[in-house]
Amino acid sequence: MEHKTNHLDSSMSLFEKKKKEPHLHYTHVIQTLNFKPRVSTMSKVDTVLKEIISSTKSTEASVKELIAFVKDSSSQHPELVRNLLAKSNSSLEGVSLLGLKNESLVSYINNIVLVVLSHLERLESDSETGSSAVERSIIQRVTLEKGVKPLEKKLSYQLDKMIRAYGRMEQDEIKAEQKLNDRGSGENDENDENDSEEDSEEDSEDDSEDDELAYRPDASSFAKLTSAKTKSKPTSSAVSTSNEKYRPPKISAMAPPTAVKSHDLDANTTSSKNRKLQSMEEYLQEQSDMPMVEASVGSTIMEHGRGGVKTQHDRKKEREIQTYEEDNFVRLPTSQTKKSFKEKQRDIRNQFAGEDWSMFNNNKDVTRQGTSRKRKATTVWDKVKKKKNT
């Protein structure tokens, strides 16, 4: 502790001397404080920084040399590479159909081979099949069937025309070379010249015909247009203003087929000739061994016995109204009209002991059809039935 206090006292005395003597150098202070700077570490850092700077300068120089070499050697590249470089700088042209077809076929075959190999490996060992190969094969199959085939069908005519034009151009070049060789030789006779002229005329005629046919439009597209026009003729004839009389199409309106139930059959729907006798129907119904549907006891009594008893005709009418309401989702209003005197007399005459004795009449509606004048429908059900029958 005494040593430290002495050291601090000496340093403080030095600072006071520096205030009084400003010419005192900093090295004297360091020497008095026993500060020894680390010269070795600083020199190492300086050397490392110098090496980094030199390496960056060398890399920059090498990059510049490489760029200059590429620019200077662009003329030394082959024509294919130069075309690719020129196209890479331009805008994208899209995917070629033929290139896509070839690449997808090759990748599809490759993936199928991988799938087969995975199956063989699975037979030898219990390894799983390559799902990635299966997925890739599915993708390539879909691109071939859904993408390439429809485009090929649309572009097949143009592709064939281009191929024919290219083949014709090659043939023309070969013929031109042969003509130049024949002219240079000069050893042909006049007959040979005449024959060659005739052949050349025939060839030129054939070529002209081929040229005319080469640039003809696609006949299949015209066939599609004509079929579309023939389909749209009825609508166009209806719109077009012509002197002909309008003739409506001969289309008979038909109702959709529906399952006809036994209780839906109405006597009014059938003609009077085909109408069956009620007495015969009831006789056959009684003689048959089939079970009969009868109303329960007491269900046919109306208004607590004051309104009489429901007859078979009334029950049938109720069933018809119920089926109509259920089929059409409509609730018909109940008719509050009172029966006329004639209707009451008719019901009294035809009813006895709660049964309908009108079966002895050949026609059910004999009272209604007594006059030639058509009577208007009185109840709601009669109106609905009239509309349904018409």
LINBELHU-V29370 format. One record per backbone hydrogen bond with DSSP energy under -1.0 kcal/mol. NH is the residue of the N-H (numbers start at 0). CO is the residue of the C=O. E is the energy in kcal/mol with one decimal. If there is no record, write none. Layout:
NH|CO|E / NH|CO|E
This chain:
4|0|-2.3 / 5|1|-2.0 / 6|2|-2.1 / 7|3|-2.4 / 8|4|-2.2 / 9|5|-2.0 / 10|6|-2.0 / 11|7|-2.6 / 12|8|-2.0 / 13|9|-1.7 / 14|10|-2.1 / 15|11|-2.0 / 16|12|-1.9 / 17|13|-2.2 / 18|14|-1.9 / 19|15|-1.9 / 20|16|-4.2 / 23|20|-1.5 / 29|25|-2.0 / 30|26|-2.6 / 31|27|-2.3 / 32|28|-2.3 / 34|29|-2.1 / 38|36|-1.3 / 41|37|-1.3 / 42|38|-1.7 / 43|39|-1.6 / 44|40|-2.1 / 45|41|-2.1 / 46|42|-2.1 / 47|43|-2.2 / 48|44|-2.3 / 49|45|-2.2 / 50|46|-2.2 / 51|47|-2.2 / 52|48|-2.3 / 53|49|-2.4 / 54|50|-2.4 / 55|51|-2.3 / 56|52|-2.0 / 57|53|-2.1 / 58|54|-2.5 / 59|55|-2.3 / 60|56|-2.1 / 61|57|-2.3 / 62|58|-2.5 / 63|59|-2.1 / 64|60|-2.1 / 65|61|-2.3 / 66|62|-2.5 / 67|63|-2.3 / 68|64|-2.2 / 69|65|-2.4 / 70|66|-2.4 / 71|67|-2.3 / 72|68|-2.5 / 81|77|-2.1 / 82|78|-2.4 / 83|79|-2.2 / 84|80|-2.4 / 85|81|-2.3 / 86|82|-2.4 / 87|83|-2.1 / 88|84|-1.3 / 99|95|-2.4 / 100|96|-2.3 / 101|97|-2.5 / 102|98|-2.6 / 103|99|-2.5 / 104|100|-2.3 / 105|101|-2.5 / 106|102|-2.6 / 107|103|-2.3 / 108|104|-2.5 / 109|105|-2.5 / 110|106|-2.6 / 111|107|-2.2 / 112|108|-2.3 / 113|109|-2.1 / 114|110|-2.3 / 115|111|-2.5 / 116|112|-2.5 / 117|113|-2.3 / 118|114|-2.0 / 119|115|-2.3 / 120|116|-2.6 / 121|117|-1.9 / 122|118|-1.7 / 123|119|-1.9 / 124|120|-3.2 / 130|128|-1.0 / 133|129|-1.5 / 134|130|-2.4 / 135|131|-2.4 / 136|132|-2.4 / 137|133|-2.2 / 138|134|-2.3 / 139|135|-2.5 / 140|136|-2.2 / 141|137|-2.4 / 142|138|-2.3 / 143|139|-2.0 / 144|140|-2.4 / 145|141|-2.9 / 146|142|-1.1 / 147|142|-2.1 / 148|143|-1.7 / 151|147|-2.5 / 152|148|-2.3 / 153|149|-1.8 / 154|150|-2.4 / 155|151|-1.1 / 158|154|-2.6 / 159|155|-2.6 / 160|156|-2.1 / 161|157|-2.3 / 162|158|-2.4 / 163|159|-2.5 / 164|160|-2.3 / 165|161|-2.3 / 166|162|-2.5 / 167|163|-2.5 / 168|164|-2.0 / 169|165|-2.0 / 170|166|-2.1 / 171|167|-2.3 / 172|168|-2.0 / 173|169|-2.2 / 174|170|-2.5 / 175|171|-2.3 / 176|172|-2.1 / 177|173|-2.2 / 178|174|-2.4 / 179|175|-2.0 / 180|176|-2.2 / 181|177|-2.5 / 182|178|-2.5 / 183|179|-2.1 / 184|180|-1.9 / 185|181|-1.9 / 192|188|-1.9 / 193|189|-2.9 / 194|190|-3.1 / 195|191|-2.6 / 196|192|-2.6 / 197|193|-2.8 / 198|194|-2.8 / 199|195|-2.8 / 200|196|-2.6 / 201|197|-2.7 / 202|198|-2.9 / 203|199|-2.7 / 204|200|-2.6 / 205|201|-2.9 / 206|202|-2.9 / 207|203|-2.7 / 208|204|-2.7 / 209|205|-2.9 / 210|206|-3.1 / 211|207|-2.6 / 212|208|-2.5 / 213|209|-2.1 / 214|210|-1.4 / 215|212|-1.1 / 221|217|-1.1 / 222|218|-2.0 / 223|219|-1.9 / 224|220|-2.0 / 225|221|-2.6 / 226|222|-2.2 / 227|223|-2.2 / 228|224|-2.3 / 229|225|-2.5 / 230|226|-1.8 / 231|227|-1.8 / 235|231|-1.7 / 236|232|-2.9 / 237|233|-1.5 / 238|234|-1.4 / 239|235|-2.8 / 250|248|-2.0 / 280|276|-2.0 / 281|277|-2.4 / 282|278|-2.0 / 283|279|-2.5 / 284|280|-2.2 / 285|281|-1.9 / 286|282|-2.1 / 287|283|-1.4 / 298|295|-1.6 / 301|307|-2.6 / 305|302|-2.0 / 306|301|-2.0 / 309|299|-3.5 / 314|310|-2.1 / 315|311|-2.2 / 316|312|-2.0 / 317|313|-2.3 / 318|314|-2.2 / 319|315|-2.2 / 320|316|-2.3 / 321|317|-2.4 / 322|318|-2.6 / 323|319|-2.3 / 324|320|-2.3 / 325|321|-2.2 / 326|322|-2.4 / 327|323|-2.3 / 329|324|-1.2 / 343|339|-2.1 / 344|340|-2.3 / 345|341|-2.4 / 346|342|-2.6 / 347|343|-2.4 / 348|344|-2.2 / 349|345|-2.3 / 350|346|-1.8 / 351|354|-1.8 / 356|349|-4.1 / 360|357|-1.4 / 368|364|-2.2 / 382|378|-1.6 / 383|379|-2.4 / 384|380|-2.6 / 385|381|-2.0 / 386|382|-2.1 / 387|383|-2.4 / 388|384|-2.2 / 389|385|-1.9
